[in-house]
Amino acid sequence: MNQLVANMAGNVWKVVVSEGDQVNSGDDIVILESMKMEIPIAAEAGGSIKELKVNEGDFVNEGDVIAIIE
Amino acid sequence: MAKNEFHEEIRERIENGGAEKYHEKNAEKGKMFVRERLNRLFDDDLDVEDAFFANCMDDSLPADGVVTGIGKINGQTVCVMANDSTVKAGSWGKRTVEKIIRIQETAMKLEVPMLYLVDSAGARITDQIEMFPNRRGAGRIFYNQVQMSGRVPQICLLFGPSAAGGAYIPAFCDIVVMVDGNASMYLGSPRMAEKVIGEKVSLEEMGGAKMHCSVSGVGDVLVSSEQEAIEYAQKYLTYFPENFRSKPPVQEAIKPESFEKSIGDLIPENQNAPFDMYELIKRLIDEDSFCEIKREFAKEIITGLARINGQTVGIIANQPRMKGGVLFHDSADKAAKFIQLCDAFNIPLIFLADIPGFMIGTKVERAGIIRHGAKMISAMSEASVPKISVVVRKAYGAGLYAMAGPAFEPDVTIALPTAQIAVMGPEAAVNAVYANKIAELPEEERPAFIKEKQEEYKENIDIYRLASEMVIDDIVQPDDLRDHLNKRLEAYQSKNLTFTERKHGVYPV
């Protein structure tokens, strides 16, 4: 089980996947909006999305868990 | 026994290092014997070895656990020290330390690069009075390293542990290559951490190669085997002169790799969309010439050595694919050291800017982003090598400054036709200037108003306007950028600048 965490503070602009989806390492999971930039947060390992911890519009701080990948 | 026979016997014993069981143990971990490492690293083994007979009256301490000598790598003379972990785990006794100090002194006299092949458990506590506190104790190794820094390249290949005081050998080198799984650096072992501060932690987690190369930034290059570490060192050295007095050797010019997509196609029109800066770098440099430093650490900035038309350059590039290319405390720190490295050894610097600015918020303020940002700006200001600033897409706020903007005496500031330079981007600027006005407007009128003001703002910061005001020196078509950089590098070859006269600056660290 892998926790995907935000690597910087920002707002969740888009959630690209849904719970249960299969993802590969390097696939974008969410896109943050921070410093007026789109910040893709990609999976570090492949697997299925067990849980999404954020919704579009949420603020996340650096280190906050975005998703759990199994 | 005849003297000759005795000599051969003792020679063979020393050459074989420690006991067979330690050789076997090392082999199990994928570790080579120290003499095998040297054999592979050097063009033709060591030319000369010093104090081979150190501590030869003691059967159990061949060469006193360290090999020191001089040899050639790519035809270039270098000095080396290499721990032998089959001898008391590569620990340091009195003669070990003296041997290391002497080879450093030799490197200084010859003004040639110094390599440290580290694989050592640290000091031999039993020998501490002889090797720890005195004038030519271990402290002198570090003193010498500081004195050598910037005079000759210092490279550390970390094959095993580098513990306690020994952990400072890598710290003072220009670059530290770590072998995943075997290399580690720590001041106190996990056992000591548990005893002294009550922390339970694994060696890998606390001081492993992955951790140091991706989290602490004490390691620079993560490799998967000793052979890979050796090849990296061989490649790395090709970019450097033997000392600060010379220029890097020019190699045969090679065309960049060819791609379907041109540079113009790569860069998105939307300033806020990510793109991969590596793709741009590949199109600017000679094929296969990128030698990246700190790839796993603070990925929002890319630092690496490369060649353009055979000439060594140092590239500092924002990576919009990672954290939007925003500068953080760690990325500023990474860039600062890389700039110092290139400047010390006469390697021209190319800044590829695509930067929304420095990160803001509580986390980074508490981490001292102002201090770390100032460190990068100090290093960049002081660099007196040819300095070329390219605004690839945008340079906002202090990001323009950190990436060698016009006020920092670059030899030239170039922009691509779609580039933007401003205190902040259009969205942020309109929000900042017209916040009250926007709030007063009925909601349905807001988008049109914002759009109008953003367009006005964009016109105001138009890159041709900035070129007309001579803020930037040239606007270059994306696909002409490599040729243009090549011409600039040639033009600035004879640059000879002393930054200022003084003892030294007082910089944030």
Interface residues (C-beta under 8 A of the other chain):
Chain A: N7 M8 A9 S34 M35 K36 M37 E38 I39 P40 N61 E62
Chain B: N272 A273 P274 P320 R321 M322 K323 G324 G325 V326 F328 P356 G357 M359 I360 G361 K363 M424 G425 E427 A428
